[in-house]
């Protein structure tokens, strides 16, 4: 069971005096993962519900499409303007406050009487769902350096699982009780998580808050990118792998809804369950990072990502090929993502929120690029062209790794005798 905040705080303070960070219990790490998954899922709930929302609120097709766009715009703004606050304030208080505001935004969406109110509510949901990244940074700050990769790996698998399962959950709940019930259920779960996190999380992270004012904090995020080549490199990896990830998941419903499959929306949503298996399997990447094997892990994962598009290209004629491709792709994306976050946090633990927030802006750009390009390409050229696009993103990532792999060794969360030179 998770420990209460007083116990965690006492052990954190003891860890500081002893020169090491608090080693999180597995129960608290799982709580972080569940909270991350629940928060980020709010960004993706709407995707299977767009037609129903449009019919209910008499929205035009163009206006319906803006529901997803505004949610992601809100998320992108939150990454830059809200996540860095974790470096200047008590993260527990910040997390709970953001969750409380998120409950309000979800309530607005669930009760929206007009399209305008719905759009404002969805933008607010996206803005506040970035509490996910504050949770990731907090978990990394509380982990011992020797186990930071493992902790980030498990917490990040909660994020990816939330993204993949959101569509499945929203489709099932909407079929039972209507689209508004999806957001009421999420508001209830968020309220429960806010209460549990308030009681369980320590009052302070291992790194003291920065003395920078808010404007200086935002400028320092840009400065970190200018100063740290590893951050720029890892941000590019993140952009490319999430462009590939979004290329698949934003368009796979299109061929599956046609012959020979003709799957229902619920069946298509259930495909996310297969993706979760791959994402969870990739938690081993965190352990490899703790051994100093970050470069090798990245190369293997990018090779798997490129290879995943071969079976995916056969998905129209083989369900097994689709399953294999989905598992490989999600395993590879998760492995690179865990490696990225573990490495960039280790650069400046005292700026962890700024580093992760800035990195995730590139994730958002990659996701948006993949989604827009894949859906447009499918309309004019079909599934084979979509797979070629995903393979191109993946091969660009692999080529970038090959070109940069002989640079100075990358820092690991904990370098041991296994570290690569």
C-alpha positions as CSV (number, residue, x, y, z in Angstrom):
1,X,0.0,0.0,0.0
2,X,1.2,3.6,-0.7
3,X,2.7,5.3,2.4
4,X,1.2,8.5,3.7
5,X,2.8,11.8,2.9
6,X,4.3,12.3,6.3
7,X,6.2,9.0,6.1
8,X,7.4,9.6,2.6
9,X,8.5,13.1,3.6
10,X,10.5,11.9,6.5
11,X,12.2,9.3,4.4
12,X,12.9,11.9,1.7
13,X,14.5,14.2,4.2
14,X,16.6,11.3,5.5
15,X,17.7,10.5,2.0
16,X,18.8,14.1,1.5
17,X,20.9,14.1,4.6
18,X,22.4,10.8,3.5
19,X,23.2,12.2,0.0
20,X,20.7,10.1,-1.9
21,X,17.2,10.6,-3.2
22,X,14.2,8.8,-1.7
23,X,13.7,5.3,-3.2
24,X,10.0,5.1,-4.1
25,X,8.0,2.1,-3.1
26,X,6.5,0.1,-6.0
27,X,3.0,1.0,-4.8
28,X,3.7,4.8,-5.0
29,X,5.2,4.4,-8.5
30,X,2.1,2.5,-9.6
31,X,0.0,5.3,-8.2
32,X,2.0,7.8,-10.3
33,X,1.5,5.6,-13.4
34,X,-2.3,5.3,-12.9
35,X,-2.6,9.1,-12.3
36,X,-0.6,9.8,-15.4
37,X,-2.7,7.5,-17.6
38,X,-6.0,8.8,-16.2
39,X,-4.9,12.4,-16.8
40,X,-3.6,12.0,-20.4
41,X,-6.6,9.9,-21.4
42,X,-8.7,13.0,-21.3
43,X,-6.9,14.3,-24.4
44,X,-8.0,11.3,-26.4
45,X,-11.5,10.5,-25.1
46,X,-13.2,12.6,-27.7
47,X,-11.9,10.8,-30.8
48,X,-14.5,8.0,-31.0
49,X,-17.2,10.4,-29.8
50,X,-17.0,13.2,-32.4
51,X,-19.9,12.2,-34.6
52,X,-22.2,11.8,-31.5
53,X,-21.0,15.1,-30.1
54,X,-21.7,16.9,-33.4
55,X,-25.2,15.4,-33.7
56,X,-26.1,16.3,-30.1
57,X,-24.9,19.9,-30.4
58,X,-25.7,20.5,-34.0
59,X,-22.1,21.1,-35.1
60,X,-20.8,21.3,-38.6
61,X,-18.2,18.7,-39.7
62,X,-15.5,21.4,-39.6
63,X,-16.5,22.5,-36.1
64,X,-16.5,18.9,-34.9
65,X,-12.9,18.4,-36.2
66,X,-11.8,21.4,-34.1
67,X,-12.7,19.6,-30.9
68,X,-9.6,17.4,-31.3
69,X,-7.5,20.3,-32.6
70,X,-8.3,22.6,-29.7
71,X,-7.7,19.9,-27.1
72,X,-4.2,19.4,-28.5
73,X,-3.5,23.1,-28.8
74,X,-4.5,23.4,-25.1
75,X,-2.1,20.5,-24.3
76,X,0.8,22.1,-26.2
77,X,0.3,25.5,-24.4
78,X,0.2,23.7,-21.1
79,X,3.5,22.0,-21.8
80,X,5.2,25.3,-22.2
81,X,3.3,27.5,-19.7
82,X,2.3,25.1,-16.9
83,X,4.7,22.2,-16.6
84,X,7.7,24.5,-15.8
85,X,5.9,25.6,-12.7
86,X,7.0,22.3,-11.1
87,X,10.5,23.7,-10.8
88,X,9.4,26.8,-8.8
89,X,6.7,25.5,-6.5
90,X,5.6,22.6,-4.3
91,X,4.9,19.9,-6.8
92,X,2.3,18.1,-4.6
93,X,0.3,21.3,-4.3
94,X,0.6,22.1,-8.0
95,X,-0.5,18.6,-9.0
96,X,-3.6,18.6,-6.7
97,X,-4.5,22.2,-7.8
98,X,-4.3,21.2,-11.5
99,X,-6.4,18.1,-10.9
100,X,-9.1,20.2,-9.2
101,X,-9.2,22.6,-12.1
102,X,-9.3,19.6,-14.5
103,X,-12.3,18.3,-12.6
104,X,-14.0,21.6,-13.3
105,X,-13.1,21.5,-17.0
106,X,-14.4,18.0,-17.3
107,X,-17.7,19.0,-15.7
108,X,-18.0,21.9,-18.2
109,X,-17.6,19.5,-21.1
110,X,-20.1,17.0,-19.7
111,X,-22.8,19.6,-19.2
112,X,-22.0,21.8,-22.3
113,X,-25.2,23.2,-23.7
114,X,-23.7,24.6,-26.9
115,X,-20.8,24.0,-29.2
116,X,-19.0,27.1,-28.0
117,X,-19.0,25.9,-24.4
118,X,-17.9,22.5,-25.5
119,X,-14.9,23.9,-27.4
120,X,-13.8,26.1,-24.4
121,X,-14.1,23.1,-22.1
122,X,-12.1,20.8,-24.4
123,X,-9.3,23.4,-24.7
124,X,-9.2,23.7,-20.9
125,X,-9.1,19.9,-20.5
126,X,-6.1,19.8,-22.8
127,X,-4.4,22.6,-21.0
128,X,-4.8,21.0,-17.6
129,X,-4.1,17.4,-18.7
130,X,-0.4,18.3,-18.8
131,X,-0.4,17.5,-15.0
132,X,0.8,14.2,-16.5
133,X,4.2,15.6,-17.2
134,X,4.4,17.3,-13.7
135,X,3.8,13.8,-12.3
136,X,6.6,12.3,-14.4
137,X,9.0,14.9,-13.3
138,X,8.0,14.5,-9.7
139,X,8.5,10.7,-9.8
140,X,11.9,11.2,-11.4
141,X,13.0,13.6,-8.7
142,X,12.0,11.2,-5.9
143,X,13.7,8.2,-7.4
144,X,17.2,7.2,-6.5
145,X,19.6,7.8,-9.4
146,X,20.4,4.0,-9.6
147,X,16.7,3.2,-10.2
148,X,15.5,6.3,-12.0
149,X,15.2,4.6,-15.4
150,X,13.0,1.9,-13.9
151,X,10.7,4.4,-12.2
152,X,10.4,6.6,-15.4
153,X,9.8,3.5,-17.4
154,X,6.9,2.3,-15.2
155,X,5.4,5.8,-14.9
156,X,5.7,6.4,-18.7
157,X,4.0,3.1,-19.4
158,X,1.1,4.5,-17.5
159,X,1.0,7.4,-19.9
160,X,1.2,5.3,-23.0
161,X,-1.4,2.9,-21.7
162,X,-3.7,5.9,-21.0
163,X,-3.4,7.1,-24.5
164,X,-4.0,3.7,-26.0
165,X,-6.9,2.7,-23.7
166,X,-8.7,6.1,-23.8
167,X,-10.5,5.4,-27.1
168,X,-11.6,1.9,-25.9
169,X,-12.9,3.2,-22.6
170,X,-14.8,6.2,-24.1
171,X,-16.4,4.1,-26.7
172,X,-17.7,1.5,-24.2
173,X,-18.9,4.1,-21.7
174,X,-20.6,6.1,-24.4
175,X,-22.4,3.0,-25.8
176,X,-23.8,2.4,-22.3
177,X,-24.7,5.9,-21.0
178,X,-23.9,8.5,-23.7
179,X,-20.9,10.7,-24.5
180,X,-21.4,13.0,-21.6
181,X,-21.1,10.2,-19.1
182,X,-17.5,9.7,-20.3
183,X,-16.4,13.0,-18.9
184,X,-18.5,12.6,-15.8
185,X,-16.8,9.3,-15.1
186,X,-13.4,10.9,-15.7
187,X,-14.2,13.8,-13.4
188,X,-15.1,11.3,-10.6
189,X,-11.9,9.3,-11.1
190,X,-9.9,12.5,-11.2
191,X,-11.4,13.7,-7.9
192,X,-10.5,10.3,-6.3
193,X,-7.0,10.5,-7.6
194,X,-6.6,14.1,-6.3
195,X,-7.6,13.0,-2.8
196,X,-5.2,10.0,-2.8
197,X,-2.3,12.0,-4.2
198,X,-2.8,14.7,-1.7
199,X,-2.5,12.2,1.1
200,X,0.3,10.1,-0.3
201,X,2.7,12.4,-2.1
202,X,5.5,14.1,-0.2
203,X,5.4,17.8,0.4
204,X,8.7,18.5,-1.3
205,X,10.8,16.9,-4.0
206,X,14.5,16.2,-3.7
207,X,15.6,19.3,-5.6
208,X,14.8,22.7,-4.0
209,X,12.6,25.1,-5.9
210,X,14.3,27.5,-8.3
211,X,14.6,31.2,-7.3
212,X,13.7,32.2,-10.9
213,X,10.5,34.2,-11.4
214,X,7.9,32.9,-13.8
215,X,9.1,34.9,-16.9
216,X,12.7,33.9,-16.2
217,X,11.5,30.3,-15.9
218,X,10.0,30.3,-19.3
219,X,13.0,31.9,-20.9
220,X,15.3,29.4,-19.2
221,X,13.4,26.6,-21.0
222,X,14.5,28.0,-24.3
223,X,18.0,28.6,-22.9
224,X,18.2,24.9,-21.9
225,X,17.6,23.9,-25.5
226,X,20.2,26.3,-26.8
227,X,22.8,25.0,-24.3
228,X,22.2,21.3,-24.2
229,X,22.9,19.4,-27.5
230,X,21.7,16.1,-25.9
231,X,18.3,17.7,-25.2
232,X,18.0,18.9,-28.8
233,X,18.9,15.4,-30.1
234,X,16.5,13.6,-27.8
235,X,13.7,16.0,-28.7
236,X,14.3,15.2,-32.3
237,X,14.1,11.5,-31.5
238,X,10.8,12.2,-29.7
239,X,9.4,14.1,-32.6
240,X,10.1,11.4,-35.1
241,X,9.0,8.4,-33.0
242,X,5.7,10.1,-32.0
243,X,5.1,11.1,-35.6
244,X,5.4,7.4,-36.5
245,X,3.2,6.5,-33.5
246,X,0.5,9.0,-34.5
247,X,0.7,7.9,-38.2
248,X,-0.5,4.5,-37.1
249,X,-3.0,5.3,-34.4
250,X,-4.7,8.3,-36.1
251,X,-5.4,6.3,-39.3
252,X,-5.7,2.6,-38.5
253,X,-9.4,2.9,-37.9
254,X,-9.9,3.7,-41.6
255,X,-8.8,0.4,-43.1
256,X,-10.3,-1.6,-40.2
257,X,-13.8,-0.1,-40.8
258,X,-13.7,-1.2,-44.4
259,X,-13.8,-4.7,-46.1
260,X,-12.5,-7.3,-45.4
261,X,-12.7,-6.4,-41.6
262,X,-15.6,-3.9,-41.3
263,X,-15.1,-3.7,-37.6
264,X,-17.3,-1.7,-35.3
265,X,-16.0,1.3,-33.4
266,X,-15.8,-0.8,-30.2
267,X,-13.8,-3.5,-31.9
268,X,-11.4,-0.9,-33.4
269,X,-11.0,0.7,-29.9
270,X,-10.1,-2.7,-28.5
271,X,-7.0,-2.8,-30.7
272,X,-5.5,-0.4,-28.1
273,X,-5.4,-3.4,-25.7
274,X,-2.9,-5.0,-28.0
275,X,-0.8,-1.9,-28.1
276,X,-0.7,-1.7,-24.3
277,X,1.0,-5.2,-24.3
278,X,3.8,-3.7,-26.3
279,X,4.1,-0.6,-24.3
280,X,4.3,-2.5,-21.0
281,X,6.9,-4.8,-22.3
282,X,9.1,-1.8,-23.0
283,X,9.5,-1.0,-19.3
284,X,12.7,-3.1,-19.6
285,X,14.2,0.0,-21.4
286,X,14.3,1.8,-18.1
287,X,16.4,-0.9,-16.5
288,X,18.8,-0.8,-19.5
289,X,19.2,2.9,-19.1
290,X,20.1,2.4,-15.4
291,X,22.9,0.2,-16.6
292,X,24.2,2.9,-19.0
293,X,23.0,1.2,-22.2
294,X,20.9,4.1,-23.4
295,X,22.5,4.4,-26.9
296,X,22.2,0.7,-27.6
297,X,18.6,0.7,-26.4
298,X,17.8,3.6,-28.6
299,X,19.3,2.0,-31.7
300,X,17.6,-1.4,-31.2
301,X,14.3,0.3,-30.5
302,X,14.5,2.5,-33.7
303,X,15.4,-0.5,-35.8
304,X,12.3,-2.3,-34.4
305,X,10.2,0.7,-35.1
306,X,11.3,0.7,-38.8
307,X,10.8,-3.0,-39.0
308,X,7.2,-2.8,-37.5
309,X,5.9,-1.2,-40.7
310,X,6.6,-4.4,-42.8
311,X,3.9,-6.4,-41.0
312,X,1.7,-3.3,-40.7
313,X,1.8,-2.9,-44.5
314,X,0.2,-6.4,-44.7
315,X,-2.5,-5.5,-42.3
316,X,-5.3,-5.4,-44.9
317,X,-4.9,-9.1,-45.6
318,X,-3.6,-10.5,-42.3
319,X,-4.9,-9.8,-38.8
320,X,-1.9,-11.5,-37.3
321,X,0.4,-9.1,-39.2
322,X,-1.5,-6.2,-37.8
323,X,-1.1,-7.5,-34.2
324,X,2.6,-8.1,-34.6
325,X,3.2,-4.7,-36.1
326,X,1.2,-2.9,-33.4
327,X,3.1,-4.7,-30.6
328,X,6.5,-3.9,-32.2
329,X,5.7,-0.3,-32.9
330,X,4.4,0.4,-29.4
331,X,7.3,-1.4,-27.7
332,X,9.8,0.6,-29.8
333,X,8.2,4.0,-29.2
334,X,7.9,3.4,-25.5
335,X,11.5,2.3,-25.3
336,X,12.8,5.4,-27.0
337,X,10.5,7.7,-25.0
338,X,11.6,6.2,-21.6
339,X,15.2,6.5,-22.7
340,X,14.7,10.1,-23.7
341,X,13.1,11.2,-20.5
342,X,15.6,9.4,-18.3
343,X,18.5,11.0,-20.0
344,X,17.3,14.6,-20.3
345,X,16.2,14.6,-16.6
346,X,19.7,13.6,-15.6
347,X,21.1,16.7,-17.3
348,X,19.7,19.1,-14.7
349,X,17.5,17.4,-12.0
350,X,16.8,20.9,-10.6
351,X,15.2,21.8,-13.9
352,X,13.4,18.6,-14.4
353,X,9.9,20.0,-15.1
354,X,11.3,22.5,-17.7
355,X,13.3,19.8,-19.4
356,X,10.4,17.3,-19.7
357,X,7.9,20.0,-20.6
358,X,10.1,21.4,-23.3
359,X,10.9,17.9,-24.7
360,X,7.1,17.1,-24.7
361,X,6.5,20.1,-26.9
362,X,8.3,18.2,-29.6
363,X,6.2,15.1,-28.8
364,X,3.1,17.2,-29.5
365,X,4.5,18.5,-32.8
366,X,5.4,15.0,-33.9
367,X,1.9,13.6,-32.9
368,X,0.1,16.4,-34.8
369,X,2.3,16.0,-37.9
370,X,1.8,12.3,-38.1
371,X,-2.0,12.6,-37.6
372,X,-2.5,15.3,-40.2
373,X,-0.2,13.7,-42.8
374,X,-1.6,10.1,-42.3
375,X,-5.3,10.9,-42.6
376,X,-4.7,13.2,-45.6
377,X,-2.5,10.6,-47.3
378,X,-5.0,7.7,-46.7
379,X,-7.7,9.6,-48.6
380,X,-5.6,10.1,-51.7
381,X,-3.2,7.1,-51.7
382,X,-4.5,4.4,-49.4
383,X,-3.0,2.3,-46.5
384,X,0.2,1.4,-48.3
385,X,1.2,5.1,-48.6
386,X,0.4,5.6,-44.9
387,X,2.8,2.7,-44.0
388,X,5.4,4.2,-46.2
389,X,5.0,7.5,-44.4
390,X,5.4,5.8,-41.0
391,X,8.4,3.9,-42.2
392,X,10.0,7.2,-43.4
393,X,9.6,8.8,-40.0
394,X,11.1,5.7,-38.4
395,X,14.0,5.4,-40.8
396,X,14.8,9.1,-40.3
397,X,15.1,8.4,-36.6
398,X,17.3,5.4,-37.2
399,X,19.5,7.4,-39.6
400,X,19.8,10.2,-37.0
401,X,20.9,7.7,-34.4
402,X,23.5,6.2,-36.8
403,X,25.0,9.6,-37.5
404,X,25.2,10.7,-33.9
405,X,26.0,7.4,-32.1
406,X,29.8,8.0,-32.1
407,X,29.5,11.3,-30.3
408,X,30.5,11.7,-26.6
409,X,28.9,9.1,-24.3
410,X,25.4,10.0,-23.2
411,X,24.9,10.4,-19.4
412,X,22.8,7.8,-17.8
413,X,20.7,8.0,-14.7
414,X,23.2,5.8,-13.1
415,X,26.4,4.8,-14.9
416,X,27.9,1.5,-13.9
417,X,30.5,-0.8,-15.2
418,X,28.1,-1.6,-18.0
419,X,28.2,1.9,-19.3
420,X,28.9,2.4,-23.0
421,X,31.9,4.5,-24.0
